[in-house]
């Protein structure tokens, strides 16, 4: 289930990012394409102006026409007719690779104005590419070179100006290749990053789901035993209908005892649920922590001595905090009760309340068998018990420490357990 959830998250994330990249790249390419085309049009216009002025100048080659017996590039295959006449006024733009052709109305080549010694076939092909019906302008590829052309009508035909735009075309082509490579790399990086964060995002959900399943299983298990005892004793009562209530009192006492256990369990579960749901609604007011802790110690003192345990406590006076005094009392009660239940005969219960590094620190220690290191991180989980059989004999459900942790966290504090197996177990509560 969680794998499908993660995959859906990844798919949605990749689709959104891919669409965003495509839009971004398309926008960049469109802007670049328009800028390149505008530059080409401007450059082609300047080149066309040069050839137009050159043809209009006196003594220029604009009146030269190649005959059937004359090579297109000049007499006897000599140099092509040049129109600069030694004047810089009609020098073609230095950055452009260009030439000019003159054709009649039918598109037949009449003359060539070119600085390059190309074959006649090249110019004839160029003229054919720019057919009369498309003489307004366009682009074509010839011998691996990309050309843009523009035509201007004249009295006896057309003047067609050609300019090499291979470099500009390569800019657009390279831009597409660059976008493709960048997109692939980005998608790979984004996929790896998204997968990592998807796993991290789902981890708390998975953990909460697992805890919920374990919680339901544990609650069902805890309820199953008292229900079985109640049912068994009820069957015994029904089997001895002729006996009086007094004669069957022991069965009734067992039923009552198990119902009390179930009542305690349901009350604890209800309290935990209320704690989870009302964290933001709990009223926090200043209260005297020292007085709250000392009142619980005094109330539990008789129970401690009744178990033949010694009590050693130190409470620093005047410590105050913001929160619920009754809930903090409940935390102290849970920790002291835990220290009494899991202590050895003639053991010691220790409690210390003091200010430590700017925080209020409560420490409760017992001299019991201790907790193994692998259990320390789990003792605050609901229904978790290191010794289930012993806990059941002592009436525990494994909810006390879970309730204590929930209360401490609601007061923006921390609680942790430390233990030396066979010697001591210490619970430390730190309040802001």
Secondary structure by P-SEA (a helix, b strand, c coil): caaaaaaaaaaaaaaaaaaaaaaaaaaaaaaaaaaaaaaaaaaaaaaaaaaaaaaacccccccccccccccccccccccccccccccccccccccccbbbbbbccccccccccccccccaaaaaaaaaaaccccccccccccccbbbbbbbbbcccbbbbbbbbaaaaaaaaaaaaaaaaaaaaaaaaaaaaaaaaaaaaaaaaaaaaaaaaaaaaaaaaaaaaaaaaaaaaaaaaaaaccccccccaaaaaaaaaaaaaaaaaaaaaaaaaaaaaaccccbbbbbbbaaaaaaaaaaaaaaaaaaacbbbbbcccccccccccaaaaaaaaaaaaaaaaaaccccbbbbbbbcccccbbbbbbbbbccccccccccccccccccccaaaaaaacccccaaaaaaaaaaaaccccccccccccbbbbbbbcc
